Amino acid sequence: MTILSGKVIIVTGAAGNLGSCIAKLLSARKARIVLSDIDKAGVERRRDEINERGGDAVAHVTDVTQEDQVRDLMAFAVKECGGLDVLVNNAGLLGQEHQIQLADLEAALWDRTMDVNLRSVFLASKSAIPYLIERGGGSIINISSAASMAGYLMSNAYAASKGGVNVLTKYIATQYGKQNIRCNAVLPGIHLSDEARARTDEKSLDKLAEHCMLRRLGVPEDIAKIVAFLASDDAFYITAQLLQVDGGLLDHVPQMAEARRNDGFYQSQLKRT
């Protein structure tokens, strides 16, 4: 198991399901956690949950689209914890844009999505890099999305913003590698919390599972474990990578779902190869 003793890690968007899961796992592996979110009650609740479990967490209310607040977050982390080793850019927005096709998408919603999903990564990374250099290096981990790697019927702004995160990841890694700063992106596929599963009917879950190479759909812990690895010294020689954590969702031909449903068809294809 990856141990992160002594590392100071900022997690943005920490009040949400994925951010909370990431923060709790990093804390369980002995990191000191700085939780950031615009939701004051939510981020303080997550802080209390971690500390009640014996962790070491502080909370900062931050609008990650505002440069002055992001600078304050970095200064707060350094003041409270003595430095900064890892930044996890997890804050993101999907929301109602998920249901809108491009011709119906308002520019204001496009801009808001870009601000939360892409501008925030730029601002946080820009503000964190000097502190990481002071520390002798560190790791920036950007939470992107498998939606950035293939077309979909909805989520135009979301996918485009995550595509921007992918490119920015490689540029940060290129420009600051000589200062021992690594930058990687994690691209989750379908990962459902217990709450999301409870809201989704079984037929829909089964339909999603047909397109996964592995035996189950993803859960937030699958993403958190990859983040913990990338935050650790074990991942020192990994940088500029886009790691799809999607159970193989985007790496098979479309006919595979049909083949799995129809054993006879599947077996006939195997015999022909």
N, C-alpha and C positions, 0 to 999 in steps of 0.2 A: 504494500500500500504506500502511495506517495505521501510523504510527510512534509509539511510546509512550516515547520517550527521557525519562529522569528520573522517570518515574512509579513509585511504590511500590505494588505490588498484592498483596493477600492472596488466595490461592485455598484455600478449604477443600475437604476431600475430595480432596486432591491426589495421593494414592497410587493412586487408581482410574484406569480408562482415560480417562474423560471429563475428570476433573480434571487428569490428567497432560497430556493433549493441549492443554487450555486453557493450562496453565502454560507448556508448551514453546513454544506459538505466541506468547504474550505476551512471553516471554523473547526469542524470535527477533526481535521487534519492539522490542527494547531496553528493556523494562521491568525493574525490579528486583523479583524475585518472592519472596514469603514463602509457603512451602508449609506447609499445615497438614493433619494427619490424625491419627487415633487409632492408626494402624498405623505404629509407629516405624521398623521396617525398611523398609517401603514408602516412607514419605515421605523418608527419608534417601537411599534409592536414587534417587528422582526428583530430589532435589537434586543428587546427584552427576552424574546424566545431563545435567542442564541445564548445570552448571558445566563439565563435560568438553567441551561444545559451545561454550564461550566465553561462556556466560550468567552472570548474577549472581543466585544463589538461596540462600536460607537456609531451614532447616526447623524446624518447631516441632510437637511432639507435643501434640495437643489433643483432648479429648473435647468436642465442640461443644455437648453438652447440659448442660455444667456451667459455670455463670456465672463462677466464679473462674478456670477454665482459659481461657475465652474472653477475659476481661479481661487475663490474662497474655499471650495471643497478641497482642493489640493493643499492649500495652506493649512486647513483644519486637520487634514490627515497627518501632515508632517508635525504639526504642533502637538497633536494628541498622542501620536504613535512613534515619533522620532524619525520618520522617513517614509519612503514609498518604494515598494519593490514590484508591485504588479497592479495594473489597471485592467479591469474587466468592463468593457463598454457593452453593457447589456440593455440599457434603456432603449425602448422601441415602441412604435405605434403601428397598429394594424387597424383595428376598429372598423368603422363603417365603410372605409374605402375598400374593404375586402369584397363588398357586394356590388361594386360599381365598375362598369366597363368604361373604357377610355373616353369614348365620345360623350359620356355623361359625367365625367369627373371634373369637378370644379377646381379651378386653379388654386384657390385658397386651401383646399384640402390637400392637393399635391404639395404645395409649399409647406404646410404644417407637417406632413409626413417626412419631407426632406429635412426639415429642421430637427425633428426629434430623432430620426434614424441615421442621418448622415452628418449634419452640422454638429450634432452632439459628439460624435466620434472624433471629428476634427478638433473641436474645442477642448475636449478632455485630453486627447493625446498631445495636443500642442502644449497644454498647461502641465501635463505630467512629465513630459520628456526631460526638462531641466532637472527635476527632482530625481528621476531615474538615473540620469548621468551622474549626479552627486553621489548616488548610492553605488556607483560602479557598474550600472546596467540594470536590466530588469526585463519584464515581459508585459506586452500589451496584447490583450486577447479581445478580439472584436466578435460579438455575436451577430452573425449574418443570417442567411437563410438559404435552404435549398431552392427556394422560389427564385433566387437570383440566377439559377443555372439552367432553367428551362421555361418555356412559355406556359401560361396558364390563362384561364378565361377571365379572371378578375385580378385584383391586387396589383394594379399597374404601378402605382406610386411606391408601394411597399417594396416590390421586387426591384424596381429601378434604384431605390435608395440603397438596398442591400448590395446591388451590383456596384454602386459607388463605394460602399464599405470594402468590398473585395479589392478594388483597385487601390484604395487608400492604404489598405493593409500592406500591399506589396511595396508601395512607395515609402511608407514609414520604415519597413524592414530594410529597404535598400539604403535609405539616407542615414539611418542611425545604427546599423549593424556594427560598425567599427567602434561604437561606444558601448558595445555589449547589450544593446537593446534589441530584443526579439519581438516581432509582431506577427501574429497569426490570426486567422479568422476561423470560427467554428460555424458550420452551416447545418443547423438542425433540419431534419425533415419533419415527419409527423410525430410529435411528442405530446402526449396528452396527460394532464394531471388527473388525479382522482375526480376532481370537481368537473373537469371537462368530459371525462368518460361518463359520469353520472348524467350529464345533460345530453348525451348522444345516444341515439337508439342503436340497438345491437346490429341491425342490418347495415347501417352506415359504417359502424366499426368493422364489420366483416368485409365490406366493400373496400375499405382502406387497406385492410390487412392483406387482401389479395395481391396488392402491388408492392408488398414488402418481401424481400428475399428471405428474411429471417422469420422466426416462428411467432413473433409478436410485434405490435406497434411500439414505438418509442415512448419513454417516460422522461420527465425532466432530469432524473438522476443520471441518465445516459449522457446528457450534455454536461452536467456538472462534473462528472468523472473526467471527461476530456479536458475541461477547463482546469481542473486540479493538476492534471499531468502537465499541461502547457505552462502552468504557473511555477512548476517545480524545476529544480536544477537538472532533473533527469531529461528534460526536454531542451537542454542547452543548445543542441545543434539543430534545432528545428526552428526555422523562421521563414516568413513570406509564404506560408502554406494556407490553402483553403481546404479545411478538413470537413468533408461531408459526413455528418453523423445522422444518417437517414435509413439505416438498415438496407442499403442497396436500392432505395426507391427509384433513383434516376439512372441506374446502371444496368438495366436489362431491356430487351426489346419489348414493345407494348403487348405482343401476343402472349407473353408469359403468364399474365393473369388468366387469360382464357384457357391456356394449357393446364394450369393448376386446377381450374374448375372442372375440366373435362379430362378425366384420367385416360380415357380411350384415345383422345386426341394427343395427349402428352406422350403416351407410350408409342403411338404411331410415329410421332416425330423422332423419338429416340431410336426407333428401329431404322429409320431412314438415314440416320447420321453414322 
